Amino acid sequence: MGLQNFDAWASTFGETTTALELAPEETGFRAKTRFSKFFNLPELMKTFKDIADIKTADMLNLP
């Protein structure tokens, strides 16, 4: 899939937005970039299921 690094993954599955927020020191504002939405979710879920070891409570015989 060409996802050798995080930037490739982020550009394939996520959209970011940059907004101003109050700095923790309360000395002013700073620009912060965060994921705002995800897309290509069927491909993302398939990739996750291919690499993750998913176990449910039934599989583990949990009460």
mmCIF file as Biopython writes it, N, C-alpha, C and O atoms, coordinates in Angstrom:
data_model
#
loop_
_atom_site.group_PDB
_atom_site.id
_atom_site.type_symbol
_atom_site.label_atom_id
_atom_site.label_alt_id
_atom_site.label_comp_id
_atom_site.label_asym_id
_atom_site.label_entity_id
_atom_site.label_seq_id
_atom_site.pdbx_PDB_ins_code
_atom_site.Cartn_x
_atom_site.Cartn_y
_atom_site.Cartn_z
_atom_site.occupancy
_atom_site.B_iso_or_equiv
_atom_site.auth_seq_id
_atom_site.auth_asym_id
_atom_site.pdbx_PDB_model_num
ATOM 1   N N  . MET A ? 1  ? 0.815   -1.207  0.000  1.0 0.0 1  A 1 
ATOM 2   C CA . MET A ? 1  ? 0.000   0.000   0.000  1.0 0.0 1  A 1 
ATOM 3   C C  . MET A ? 1  ? 0.854   1.265   0.000  1.0 0.0 1  A 1 
ATOM 4   O O  . MET A ? 1  ? 0.320   2.367   -0.119 1.0 0.0 1  A 1 
ATOM 5   N N  . GLY A ? 2  ? 2.151   1.123   0.130  1.0 0.0 2  A 1 
ATOM 6   C CA . GLY A ? 2  ? 3.014   2.298   0.139  1.0 0.0 2  A 1 
ATOM 7   C C  . GLY A ? 2  ? 2.949   3.080   1.440  1.0 0.0 2  A 1 
ATOM 8   O O  . GLY A ? 2  ? 3.099   4.302   1.439  1.0 0.0 2  A 1 
ATOM 9   N N  . LEU A ? 3  ? 2.726   2.388   2.548  1.0 0.0 3  A 1 
ATOM 10  C CA . LEU A ? 3  ? 2.598   3.064   3.849  1.0 0.0 3  A 1 
ATOM 11  C C  . LEU A ? 3  ? 3.813   2.766   4.721  1.0 0.0 3  A 1 
ATOM 12  O O  . LEU A ? 3  ? 3.681   2.192   5.802  1.0 0.0 3  A 1 
ATOM 13  N N  . GLN A ? 4  ? 4.991   3.156   4.252  1.0 0.0 4  A 1 
ATOM 14  C CA . GLN A ? 4  ? 6.214   2.878   5.000  1.0 0.0 4  A 1 
ATOM 15  C C  . GLN A ? 4  ? 6.404   3.806   6.189  1.0 0.0 4  A 1 
ATOM 16  O O  . GLN A ? 4  ? 7.177   3.483   7.091  1.0 0.0 4  A 1 
ATOM 17  N N  . ASN A ? 5  ? 5.726   4.950   6.223  1.0 0.0 5  A 1 
ATOM 18  C CA . ASN A ? 5  ? 5.891   5.864   7.348  1.0 0.0 5  A 1 
ATOM 19  C C  . ASN A ? 5  ? 4.553   6.485   7.728  1.0 0.0 5  A 1 
ATOM 20  O O  . ASN A ? 5  ? 3.567   6.346   7.005  1.0 0.0 5  A 1 
ATOM 21  N N  . PHE A ? 6  ? 4.527   7.164   8.858  1.0 0.0 6  A 1 
ATOM 22  C CA . PHE A ? 6  ? 3.286   7.722   9.370  1.0 0.0 6  A 1 
ATOM 23  C C  . PHE A ? 6  ? 2.700   8.781   8.443  1.0 0.0 6  A 1 
ATOM 24  O O  . PHE A ? 6  ? 1.481   8.853   8.291  1.0 0.0 6  A 1 
ATOM 25  N N  . ASP A ? 7  ? 3.524   9.588   7.832  1.0 0.0 7  A 1 
ATOM 26  C CA . ASP A ? 7  ? 3.013   10.630  6.938  1.0 0.0 7  A 1 
ATOM 27  C C  . ASP A ? 7  ? 2.246   10.034  5.769  1.0 0.0 7  A 1 
ATOM 28  O O  . ASP A ? 7  ? 1.226   10.584  5.356  1.0 0.0 7  A 1 
ATOM 29  N N  . ALA A ? 8  ? 2.722   8.918   5.232  1.0 0.0 8  A 1 
ATOM 30  C CA . ALA A ? 8  ? 2.011   8.248   4.141  1.0 0.0 8  A 1 
ATOM 31  C C  . ALA A ? 8  ? 0.673   7.716   4.637  1.0 0.0 8  A 1 
ATOM 32  O O  . ALA A ? 8  ? -0.338  7.846   3.947  1.0 0.0 8  A 1 
ATOM 33  N N  . TRP A ? 9  ? 0.655   7.118   5.829  1.0 0.0 9  A 1 
ATOM 34  C CA . TRP A ? 9  ? -0.589  6.608   6.412  1.0 0.0 9  A 1 
ATOM 35  C C  . TRP A ? 9  ? -1.570  7.754   6.650  1.0 0.0 9  A 1 
ATOM 36  O O  . TRP A ? 9  ? -2.751  7.648   6.320  1.0 0.0 9  A 1 
ATOM 37  N N  . ALA A ? 10 ? -1.077  8.843   7.222  1.0 0.0 10 A 1 
ATOM 38  C CA . ALA A ? 10 ? -1.932  9.981   7.540  1.0 0.0 10 A 1 
ATOM 39  C C  . ALA A ? 10 ? -2.546  10.599  6.291  1.0 0.0 10 A 1 
ATOM 40  O O  . ALA A ? 10 ? -3.718  10.976  6.308  1.0 0.0 10 A 1 
ATOM 41  N N  . SER A ? 11 ? -1.790  10.710  5.220  1.0 0.0 11 A 1 
ATOM 42  C CA . SER A ? 11 ? -2.338  11.310  4.007  1.0 0.0 11 A 1 
ATOM 43  C C  . SER A ? 11 ? -3.295  10.364  3.290  1.0 0.0 11 A 1 
ATOM 44  O O  . SER A ? 11 ? -4.143  10.815  2.520  1.0 0.0 11 A 1 
ATOM 45  N N  . THR A ? 12 ? -3.173  9.065   3.529  1.0 0.0 12 A 1 
ATOM 46  C CA . THR A ? 12 ? -4.063  8.089   2.906  1.0 0.0 12 A 1 
ATOM 47  C C  . THR A ? 12 ? -5.385  7.974   3.643  1.0 0.0 12 A 1 
ATOM 48  O O  . THR A ? 12 ? -6.425  7.788   3.010  1.0 0.0 12 A 1 
ATOM 49  N N  . PHE A ? 13 ? -5.373  8.082   4.974  1.0 0.0 13 A 1 
ATOM 50  C CA . PHE A ? 13 ? -6.571  7.805   5.758  1.0 0.0 13 A 1 
ATOM 51  C C  . PHE A ? 13 ? -7.109  8.980   6.566  1.0 0.0 13 A 1 
ATOM 52  O O  . PHE A ? 13 ? -8.191  8.859   7.140  1.0 0.0 13 A 1 
ATOM 53  N N  . GLY A ? 14 ? -6.416  10.098  6.638  1.0 0.0 14 A 1 
ATOM 54  C CA . GLY A ? 14 ? -6.886  11.169  7.499  1.0 0.0 14 A 1 
ATOM 55  C C  . GLY A ? 14 ? -6.795  12.541  6.883  1.0 0.0 14 A 1 
ATOM 56  O O  . GLY A ? 14 ? -6.024  12.789  5.956  1.0 0.0 14 A 1 
ATOM 57  N N  . GLU A ? 15 ? -7.611  13.428  7.430  1.0 0.0 15 A 1 
ATOM 58  C CA . GLU A ? 15 ? -7.586  14.842  7.040  1.0 0.0 15 A 1 
ATOM 59  C C  . GLU A ? 15 ? -7.294  15.649  8.290  1.0 0.0 15 A 1 
ATOM 60  O O  . GLU A ? 15 ? -7.909  15.440  9.336  1.0 0.0 15 A 1 
ATOM 61  N N  . THR A ? 16 ? -6.349  16.577  8.174  1.0 0.0 16 A 1 
ATOM 62  C CA . THR A ? 16 ? -5.984  17.385  9.335  1.0 0.0 16 A 1 
ATOM 63  C C  . THR A ? 16 ? -6.463  18.821  9.168  1.0 0.0 16 A 1 
ATOM 64  O O  . THR A ? 16 ? -6.639  19.321  8.057  1.0 0.0 16 A 1 
ATOM 65  N N  . THR A ? 17 ? -6.666  19.460  10.310 1.0 0.0 17 A 1 
ATOM 66  C CA . THR A ? 17 ? -6.974  20.889  10.330 1.0 0.0 17 A 1 
ATOM 67  C C  . THR A ? 17 ? -6.068  21.539  11.359 1.0 0.0 17 A 1 
ATOM 68  O O  . THR A ? 17 ? -5.687  20.920  12.352 1.0 0.0 17 A 1 
ATOM 69  N N  . THR A ? 18 ? -5.737  22.771  11.114 1.0 0.0 18 A 1 
ATOM 70  C CA . THR A ? 18 ? -4.906  23.537  12.027 1.0 0.0 18 A 1 
ATOM 71  C C  . THR A ? 18 ? -5.741  24.651  12.627 1.0 0.0 18 A 1 
ATOM 72  O O  . THR A ? 18 ? -6.429  25.381  11.914 1.0 0.0 18 A 1 
ATOM 73  N N  . ALA A ? 19 ? -5.672  24.775  13.957 1.0 0.0 19 A 1 
ATOM 74  C CA . ALA A ? 19 ? -6.440  25.808  14.659 1.0 0.0 19 A 1 
ATOM 75  C C  . ALA A ? 19 ? -5.584  26.389  15.779 1.0 0.0 19 A 1 
ATOM 76  O O  . ALA A ? 19 ? -4.638  25.759  16.252 1.0 0.0 19 A 1 
ATOM 77  N N  . LEU A ? 20 ? -5.928  27.575  16.183 1.0 0.0 20 A 1 
ATOM 78  C CA . LEU A ? 20 ? -5.234  28.210  17.305 1.0 0.0 20 A 1 
ATOM 79  C C  . LEU A ? 20 ? -5.808  27.715  18.617 1.0 0.0 20 A 1 
ATOM 80  O O  . LEU A ? 20 ? -7.013  27.496  18.744 1.0 0.0 20 A 1 
ATOM 81  N N  . GLU A ? 21 ? -4.934  27.544  19.585 1.0 0.0 21 A 1 
ATOM 82  C CA . GLU A ? 21 ? -5.373  27.165  20.923 1.0 0.0 21 A 1 
ATOM 83  C C  . GLU A ? 21 ? -4.511  27.890  21.938 1.0 0.0 21 A 1 
ATOM 84  O O  . GLU A ? 21 ? -3.406  28.334  21.628 1.0 0.0 21 A 1 
ATOM 85  N N  . LEU A ? 22 ? -5.022  28.005  23.144 1.0 0.0 22 A 1 
ATOM 86  C CA . LEU A ? 22 ? -4.296  28.663  24.213 1.0 0.0 22 A 1 
ATOM 87  C C  . LEU A ? 22 ? -3.113  27.789  24.626 1.0 0.0 22 A 1 
ATOM 88  O O  . LEU A ? 22 ? -3.275  26.588  24.840 1.0 0.0 22 A 1 
ATOM 89  N N  . ALA A ? 23 ? -1.947  28.377  24.737 1.0 0.0 23 A 1 
ATOM 90  C CA . ALA A ? 23 ? -0.753  27.644  25.152 1.0 0.0 23 A 1 
ATOM 91  C C  . ALA A ? 23 ? -0.896  27.219  26.612 1.0 0.0 23 A 1 
ATOM 92  O O  . ALA A ? 23 ? -1.523  27.934  27.392 1.0 0.0 23 A 1 
ATOM 93  N N  . PRO A ? 24 ? -0.337  26.087  26.997 1.0 0.0 24 A 1 
ATOM 94  C CA . PRO A ? 24 ? -0.457  25.622  28.388 1.0 0.0 24 A 1 
ATOM 95  C C  . PRO A ? 24 ? 0.105   26.623  29.404 1.0 0.0 24 A 1 
ATOM 96  O O  . PRO A ? 24 ? -0.354  26.669  30.545 1.0 0.0 24 A 1 
ATOM 97  N N  . GLU A ? 25 ? 1.082   27.412  29.002 1.0 0.0 25 A 1 
ATOM 98  C CA . GLU A ? 25 ? 1.658   28.395  29.919 1.0 0.0 25 A 1 
ATOM 99  C C  . GLU A ? 25 ? 0.790   29.635  30.044 1.0 0.0 25 A 1 
ATOM 100 O O  . GLU A ? 25 ? 1.087   30.534  30.831 1.0 0.0 25 A 1 
ATOM 101 N N  . GLU A ? 26 ? -0.285  29.681  29.263 1.0 0.0 26 A 1 
ATOM 102 C CA . GLU A ? 26 ? -1.211  30.829  29.212 1.0 0.0 26 A 1 
ATOM 103 C C  . GLU A ? 26 ? -0.492  32.118  28.841 1.0 0.0 26 A 1 
ATOM 104 O O  . GLU A ? 26 ? -0.844  33.198  29.316 1.0 0.0 26 A 1 
ATOM 105 N N  . THR A ? 27 ? 0.524   31.992  27.985 1.0 0.0 27 A 1 
ATOM 106 C CA . THR A ? 27 ? 1.277   33.166  27.557 1.0 0.0 27 A 1 
ATOM 107 C C  . THR A ? 27 ? 0.888   33.617  26.152 1.0 0.0 27 A 1 
ATOM 108 O O  . THR A ? 27 ? 1.456   34.570  25.619 1.0 0.0 27 A 1 
ATOM 109 N N  . GLY A ? 28 ? -0.067  32.939  25.566 1.0 0.0 28 A 1 
ATOM 110 C CA . GLY A ? 28 ? -0.491  33.295  24.212 1.0 0.0 28 A 1 
ATOM 111 C C  . GLY A ? 28 ? -1.125  32.110  23.514 1.0 0.0 28 A 1 
ATOM 112 O O  . GLY A ? 28 ? -1.559  31.146  24.145 1.0 0.0 28 A 1 
ATOM 113 N N  . PHE A ? 29 ? -1.167  32.204  22.219 1.0 0.0 29 A 1 
ATOM 114 C CA . PHE A ? 29 ? -1.780  31.148  21.418 1.0 0.0 29 A 1 
ATOM 115 C C  . PHE A ? 29 ? -0.722  30.448  20.582 1.0 0.0 29 A 1 
ATOM 116 O O  . PHE A ? 29 ? 0.361   30.978  20.336 1.0 0.0 29 A 1 
ATOM 117 N N  . ARG A ? 30 ? -1.071  29.232  20.150 1.0 0.0 30 A 1 
ATOM 118 C CA . ARG A ? 30 ? -0.202  28.484  19.252 1.0 0.0 30 A 1 
ATOM 119 C C  . ARG A ? 30 ? -1.071  27.723  18.260 1.0 0.0 30 A 1 
ATOM 120 O O  . ARG A ? 30 ? -2.223  27.393  18.543 1.0 0.0 30 A 1 
ATOM 121 N N  . ALA A ? 31 ? -0.503  27.457  17.108 1.0 0.0 31 A 1 
ATOM 122 C CA . ALA A ? 31 ? -1.211  26.687  16.089 1.0 0.0 31 A 1 
ATOM 123 C C  . ALA A ? 31 ? -1.014  25.200  16.385 1.0 0.0 31 A 1 
ATOM 124 O O  . ALA A ? 31 ? 0.104   24.750  16.636 1.0 0.0 31 A 1 
ATOM 125 N N  . LYS A ? 32 ? -2.112  24.444  16.353 1.0 0.0 32 A 1 
ATOM 126 C CA . LYS A ? 32 ? -2.067  23.008  16.620 1.0 0.0 32 A 1 
ATOM 127 C C  . LYS A ? 32 ? -2.780  22.281  15.492 1.0 0.0 32 A 1 
ATOM 128 O O  . LYS A ? 32 ? -3.907  22.631  15.143 1.0 0.0 32 A 1 
ATOM 129 N N  . THR A ? 33 ? -2.135  21.278  14.921 1.0 0.0 33 A 1 
ATOM 130 C CA . THR A ? 33 ? -2.715  20.485  13.844 1.0 0.0 33 A 1 
ATOM 131 C C  . THR A ? 33 ? -3.190  19.153  14.412 1.0 0.0 33 A 1 
ATOM 132 O O  . THR A ? 33 ? -2.443  18.453  15.096 1.0 0.0 33 A 1 
ATOM 133 N N  . ARG A ? 34 ? -4.445  18.813  14.117 1.0 0.0 34 A 1 
ATOM 134 C CA . ARG A ? 34 ? -5.036  17.565  14.598 1.0 0.0 34 A 1 
ATOM 135 C C  . ARG A ? 34 ? -5.820  16.911  13.474 1.0 0.0 34 A 1 
ATOM 136 O O  . ARG A ? 34 ? -6.206  17.566  12.506 1.0 0.0 34 A 1 
ATOM 137 N N  . PHE A ? 35 ? -6.055  15.589  13.615 1.0 0.0 35 A 1 
ATOM 138 C CA . PHE A ? 35 ? -6.931  14.911  12.677 1.0 0.0 35 A 1 
ATOM 139 C C  . PHE A ? 35 ? -8.354  15.419  12.882 1.0 0.0 35 A 1 
ATOM 140 O O  . PHE A ? 35 ? -8.826  15.502  14.016 1.0 0.0 35 A 1 
ATOM 141 N N  . SER A ? 36 ? -9.035  15.756  11.799 1.0 0.0 36 A 1 
ATOM 142 C CA . SER A ? 36 ? -10.415 16.210  11.902 1.0 0.0 36 A 1 
ATOM 143 C C  . SER A ? 36 ? -11.402 15.174  11.399 1.0 0.0 36 A 1 
ATOM 144 O O  . SER A ? 36 ? -12.541 15.126  11.865 1.0 0.0 36 A 1 
ATOM 145 N N  . LYS A ? 37 ? -10.979 14.344  10.452 1.0 0.0 37 A 1 
ATOM 146 C CA . LYS A ? 37 ? -11.836 13.251  10.006 1.0 0.0 37 A 1 
ATOM 147 C C  . LYS A ? 37 ? -10.993 12.210  9.305  1.0 0.0 37 A 1 
ATOM 148 O O  . LYS A ? 37 ? -9.867  12.472  8.882  1.0 0.0 37 A 1 
ATOM 149 N N  . PHE A ? 38 ? -11.564 11.019  9.193  1.0 0.0 38 A 1 
ATOM 150 C CA . PHE A ? 38 ? -10.910 9.918   8.518  1.0 0.0 38 A 1 
ATOM 151 C C  . PHE A ? 38 ? -11.717 9.531   7.292  1.0 0.0 38 A 1 
ATOM 152 O O  . PHE A ? 38 ? -12.939 9.677   7.271  1.0 0.0 38 A 1 
ATOM 153 N N  . PHE A ? 39 ? -11.032 9.038   6.275  1.0 0.0 39 A 1 
ATOM 154 C CA . PHE A ? 39 ? -11.694 8.560   5.076  1.0 0.0 39 A 1 
ATOM 155 C C  . PHE A ? 39 ? -11.015 7.270   4.645  1.0 0.0 39 A 1 
ATOM 156 O O  . PHE A ? 39 ? -10.024 6.860   5.250  1.0 0.0 39 A 1 
ATOM 157 N N  . ASN A ? 40 ? -11.535 6.627   3.608  1.0 0.0 40 A 1 
ATOM 158 C CA . ASN A ? 40 ? -11.071 5.296   3.179  1.0 0.0 40 A 1 
ATOM 159 C C  . ASN A ? 40 ? -11.182 4.297   4.329  1.0 0.0 40 A 1 
ATOM 160 O O  . ASN A ? 40 ? -10.302 3.458   4.519  1.0 0.0 40 A 1 
ATOM 161 N N  . LEU A ? 41 ? -12.274 4.393   5.097  1.0 0.0 41 A 1 
ATOM 162 C CA . LEU A ? 41 ? -12.430 3.551   6.287  1.0 0.0 41 A 1 
ATOM 163 C C  . LEU A ? 41 ? -12.497 2.058   5.980  1.0 0.0 41 A 1 
ATOM 164 O O  . LEU A ? 41 ? -11.932 1.281   6.750  1.0 0.0 41 A 1 
ATOM 165 N N  . PRO A ? 42 ? -13.153 1.598   4.898  1.0 0.0 42 A 1 
ATOM 166 C CA . PRO A ? 42 ? -13.123 0.148   4.642  1.0 0.0 42 A 1 
ATOM 167 C C  . PRO A ? 42 ? -11.689 -0.376  4.453  1.0 0.0 42 A 1 
ATOM 168 O O  . PRO A ? 42 ? -11.351 -1.451  4.948  1.0 0.0 42 A 1 
ATOM 169 N N  . GLU A ? 43 ? -10.860 0.376   3.746  1.0 0.0 43 A 1 
ATOM 170 C CA . GLU A ? 43 ? -9.475  -0.036  3.554  1.0 0.0 43 A 1 
ATOM 171 C C  . GLU A ? 43 ? -8.686  0.022   4.860  1.0 0.0 43 A 1 
ATOM 172 O O  . GLU A ? 43 ? -7.841  -0.833  5.123  1.0 0.0 43 A 1 
ATOM 173 N N  . LEU A ? 44 ? -8.970  1.041   5.675  1.0 0.0 44 A 1 
ATOM 174 C CA . LEU A ? 44 ? -8.307  1.172   6.975  1.0 0.0 44 A 1 
ATOM 175 C C  . LEU A ? 44 ? -8.670  -0.005  7.876  1.0 0.0 44 A 1 
ATOM 176 O O  . LEU A ? 44 ? -7.793  -0.579  8.521  1.0 0.0 44 A 1 
ATOM 177 N N  . MET A ? 45 ? -9.949  -0.371  7.930  1.0 0.0 45 A 1 
ATOM 178 C CA . MET A ? 45 ? -10.378 -1.487  8.771  1.0 0.0 45 A 1 
ATOM 179 C C  . MET A ? 45 ? -9.791  -2.814  8.278  1.0 0.0 45 A 1 
ATOM 180 O O  . MET A ? 45 ? -9.404  -3.654  9.090  1.0 0.0 45 A 1 
ATOM 181 N N  . LYS A ? 46 ? -9.722  -3.010  6.963  1.0 0.0 46 A 1 
ATOM 182 C CA . LYS A ? 46 ? -9.142  -4.241  6.422  1.0 0.0 46 A 1 
ATOM 183 C C  . LYS A ? 46 ? -7.669  -4.332  6.789  1.0 0.0 46 A 1 
ATOM 184 O O  . LYS A ? 46 ? -7.190  -5.394  7.184  1.0 0.0 46 A 1 
ATOM 185 N N  . THR A ? 47 ? -6.959  -3.240  6.661  1.0 0.0 47 A 1 
ATOM 186 C CA . THR A ? 47 ? -5.543  -3.218  7.017  1.0 0.0 47 A 1 
ATOM 187 C C  . THR A ? 47 ? -5.355  -3.522  8.500  1.0 0.0 47 A 1 
ATOM 188 O O  . THR A ? 47 ? -4.466  -4.286  8.875  1.0 0.0 47 A 1 
ATOM 189 N N  . PHE A ? 48 ? -6.195  -2.920  9.341  1.0 0.0 48 A 1 
ATOM 190 C CA . PHE A ? 48 ? -6.113  -3.160  10.781 1.0 0.0 48 A 1 
ATOM 191 C C  . PHE A ? 48 ? -6.367  -4.629  11.101 1.0 0.0 48 A 1 
ATOM 192 O O  . PHE A ? 48 ? -5.646  -5.227  11.899 1.0 0.0 48 A 1 
ATOM 193 N N  . LYS A ? 49 ? -7.395  -5.211  10.478 1.0 0.0 49 A 1 
ATOM 194 C CA . LYS A ? 49 ? -7.716  -6.614  10.738 1.0 0.0 49 A 1 
ATOM 195 C C  . LYS A ? 49 ? -6.619  -7.546  10.250 1.0 0.0 49 A 1 
ATOM 196 O O  . LYS A ? 49 ? -6.424  -8.620  10.820 1.0 0.0 49 A 1 
ATOM 197 N N  . ASP A ? 50 ? -5.899  -7.152  9.203  1.0 0.0 50 A 1 
ATOM 198 C CA . ASP A ? 50 ? -4.800  -7.970  8.695  1.0 0.0 50 A 1 
ATOM 199 C C  . ASP A ? 50 ? -3.616  -8.006  9.654  1.0 0.0 50 A 1 
ATOM 200 O O  . ASP A ? 50 ? -2.913  -9.014  9.722  1.0 0.0 50 A 1 
ATOM 201 N N  . ILE A ? 51 ? -3.385  -6.932  10.391 1.0 0.0 51 A 1 
ATOM 202 C CA . ILE A ? 51 ? -2.194  -6.867  11.244 1.0 0.0 51 A 1 
ATOM 203 C C  . ILE A ? 51 ? -2.490  -7.029  12.733 1.0 0.0 51 A 1 
ATOM 204 O O  . ILE A ? 51 ? -1.579  -7.315  13.510 1.0 0.0 51 A 1 
ATOM 205 N N  . ALA A ? 52 ? -3.754  -6.852  13.147 1.0 0.0 52 A 1 
ATOM 206 C CA . ALA A ? 52 ? -4.094  -6.920  14.568 1.0 0.0 52 A 1 
ATOM 207 C C  . ALA A ? 52 ? -4.504  -8.338  14.960 1.0 0.0 52 A 1 
ATOM 208 O O  . ALA A ? 52 ? -5.058  -9.082  14.150 1.0 0.0 52 A 1 
ATOM 209 N N  . ASP A ? 53 ? -4.233  -8.695  16.183 1.0 0.0 53 A 1 
ATOM 210 C CA . ASP A ? 53 ? -4.660  -9.975  16.735 1.0 0.0 53 A 1 
ATOM 211 C C  . ASP A ? 53 ? -5.882  -9.691  17.601 1.0 0.0 53 A 1 
ATOM 212 O O  . ASP A ? 53 ? -5.755  -9.395  18.789 1.0 0.0 53 A 1 
ATOM 213 N N  . ILE A ? 54 ? -7.062  -9.784  16.999 1.0 0.0 54 A 1 
ATOM 214 C CA . ILE A ? 54 ? -8.307  -9.405  17.675 1.0 0.0 54 A 1 
ATOM 215 C C  . ILE A ? 54 ? -8.888  -10.620 18.370 1.0 0.0 54 A 1 
ATOM 216 O O  . ILE A ? 54 ? -9.079  -11.668 17.753 1.0 0.0 54 A 1 
ATOM 217 N N  . LYS A ? 55 ? -9.169  -10.476 19.656 1.0 0.0 55 A 1 
ATOM 218 C CA . LYS A ? 55 ? -9.791  -11.532 20.450 1.0 0.0 55 A 1 
ATOM 219 C C  . LYS A ? 55 ? -11.005 -10.947 21.162 1.0 0.0 55 A 1 
ATOM 220 O O  . LYS A ? 55 ? -10.918 -9.872  21.756 1.0 0.0 55 A 1 
ATOM 221 N N  . THR A ? 56 ? -12.126 -11.640 21.106 1.0 0.0 56 A 1 
ATOM 222 C CA . THR A ? 56 ? -13.333 -11.202 21.804 1.0 0.0 56 A 1 
ATOM 223 C C  . THR A ? 56 ? -13.415 -11.918 23.149 1.0 0.0 56 A 1 
ATOM 224 O O  . THR A ? 56 ? -12.660 -12.856 23.407 1.0 0.0 56 A 1 
ATOM 225 N N  . ALA A ? 57 ? -14.332 -11.472 24.001 1.0 0.0 57 A 1 
ATOM 226 C CA . ALA A ? 57 ? -14.511 -12.099 25.308 1.0 0.0 57 A 1 
ATOM 227 C C  . ALA A ? 57 ? -14.896 -13.571 25.159 1.0 0.0 57 A 1 
ATOM 228 O O  . ALA A ? 57 ? -14.465 -14.403 25.957 1.0 0.0 57 A 1 
ATOM 229 N N  . ASP A ? 58 ? -15.704 -13.902 24.146 1.0 0.0 58 A 1 
ATOM 230 C CA . ASP A ? 58 ? -16.098 -15.288 23.928 1.0 0.0 58 A 1 
ATOM 231 C C  . ASP A ? 58 ? -14.898 -16.161 23.589 1.0 0.0 58 A 1 
ATOM 232 O O  . ASP A ? 58 ? -14.808 -17.301 24.044 1.0 0.0 58 A 1 
ATOM 233 N N  . MET A ? 59 ? -13.980 -15.631 22.796 1.0 0.0 59 A 1 
ATOM 234 C CA . MET A ? 59 ? -12.797 -16.407 22.427 1.0 0.0 59 A 1 
ATOM 235 C C  . MET A ? 59 ? -11.885 -16.673 23.625 1.0 0.0 59 A 1 
ATOM 236 O O  . MET A ? 59 ? -11.181 -17.682 23.668 1.0 0.0 59 A 1 
ATOM 237 N N  . LEU A ? 60 ? -11.905 -15.761 24.591 1.0 0.0 60 A 1 
ATOM 238 C CA . LEU A ? 60 ? -11.035 -15.875 25.750 1.0 0.0 60 A 1 
ATOM 239 C C  . LEU A ? 60 ? -11.724 -16.541 26.941 1.0 0.0 60 A 1 
ATOM 240 O O  . LEU A ? 60 ? -11.126 -16.692 28.006 1.0 0.0 60 A 1 
ATOM 241 N N  . ASN A ? 61 ? -12.991 -16.941 26.754 1.0 0.0 61 A 1 
ATOM 242 C CA . ASN A ? 61 ? -13.778 -17.573 27.828 1.0 0.0 61 A 1 
ATOM 243 C C  . ASN A ? 61 ? -13.838 -16.705 29.075 1.0 0.0 61 A 1 
ATOM 244 O O  . ASN A ? 61 ? -13.671 -17.198 30.190 1.0 0.0 61 A 1 
ATOM 245 N N  . LEU A ? 62 ? -14.075 -15.411 28.886 1.0 0.0 62 A 1 
ATOM 246 C CA . LEU A ? 62 ? -14.188 -14.488 30.008 1.0 0.0 62 A 1 
ATOM 247 C C  . LEU A ? 62 ? -15.616 -14.505 30.554 1.0 0.0 62 A 1 
ATOM 248 O O  . LEU A ? 62 ? -16.563 -14.746 29.805 1.0 0.0 62 A 1 
ATOM 249 N N  . PRO A ? 63 ? -15.775 -14.255 31.841 1.0 0.0 63 A 1 
ATOM 250 C CA . PRO A ? 63 ? -17.149 -14.208 32.390 1.0 0.0 63 A 1 
ATOM 251 C C  . PRO A ? 63 ? -17.903 -12.988 31.914 1.0 0.0 63 A 1 
ATOM 252 O O  . PRO A ? 63 ? -19.063 -12.798 32.279 1.0 0.0 63 A 1 
#
